[in-house]
Amino acid sequence: MGWSGFKVGGGSQQLEAEAAKLQKQIDKLLDLLIEADSCSVVRAYEKRIEMMEQDNRLIEQRIVFVGSKPDTFRKSFEHAIRFLANPYEIWEKGNLDLKRNVIALAFSEPLV
């Protein structure tokens, strides 16, 4: 299914129903997988189940974020300005990801 199959918006009840429907389809495929004799059929079922489980995880993530409000531009801008205001402090106190961000912002080309 992938992201293209998902509807934009949708409340948590709709998403939960979609997740339940997808889980039933996964269960049916698992039953067919158990009865399959051919290796190629087993691989095809496994691949389809894996894709459906990934879609189900995406739906579950969307359920978590339903109703949450994205940051305003002002709030995002303030975070960015605070980040750029003192790169040395970020370098000294930050974790590895923040240090990589400081390097990426300070140098236009990779150092290595």
N, C-alpha and C positions, 0 to 999 in steps of 0.2 A: 504494500500500500504506500508507504513512505509519506512524507509531509504533504505531497500534492493531493493525497486522498483526504486530508483533514479539512474540516470546515473551519473558516475563520470565526472566532467568537465561540458561542456555545457555552452554556452553563455547565456547572460541574455535574449535574444530573445527566445531561446529554452525554458528556464525556464518560461518565461512569457506565452508562448503558452501552456505549461504544466499546469500552474496555471489556465489559462482561461478554458482549457478542464476540469479540475477538478471542477471548479466552475459551469460549465454547468451540470456536473453529479450531483453535490449537488442540483442544482435547480430542476432537474428532480426528484430526490428523495424527495425533499420537496413537489412537486406536488403530488407524490404518497402517501406521508405521510398524506396530507390533505384529500385524498380520502379513506384512510384505515379505516376499521371498527374494526378489531381485535386488542386487546391490545398487543398481542405478536408481531403482524406485526408492530405496531407503535413503540414498543420498539426496534425491529430489525432495522427499518429505522433510528430511532434516534441514535442508536449506530453506524450505518454505516456512517451517516452524521457527527457525532462527529469525527470519525476516519478520514474522508475525510477532514474536516476542519482543523484538526491537521496537516495532510499532506500538506495542502495548506499553513498553517503558516510556515512550514518548508521550503517549496519552496520559499516563500517570503523572509525568512531569507537568503537563499542561493543566491537569486537575489541581495541582499544588498552586499554580500561578493564576488560576481563574480569580478574577476580582482584585488582584493586586494591581496597584497603580504604579506605572513607570515613573521614574524620577523626572522632575521638571527640568527644563533646560537650565534654569538658574542653578539648581542644586548640582547638576552634572558639571556645569561650568566652574562652580566654586571648588568642587573636588579636583578638577583638572588644574586650576590655578594654584591650589595648595600643593599639589604634586609637583608642579614646575617651579614653585617659589624657592625651594631650597633643595636642590638635587643632592647636595652633600649629606644633608641630614637623612634623606631617604637611603642614600648609599650606606651610611653608617648603621642605621637602625633597621633597615628593611631586610626582607628575606631575599632569596635568590631571584625570584620572579621580578620583584621591584628593582633589583640591581640590573637585571637584563633590560628592563624598561628604561632606566636611566641611561644605560649605554646606547640603546637604540635612539633615544632622543638627543643625546650629545654628539653622536657621530653619524654622518650621513652614509658611510660605507662600513661593512663589517670589519672588525679589527683583525680577525684571523682569516 
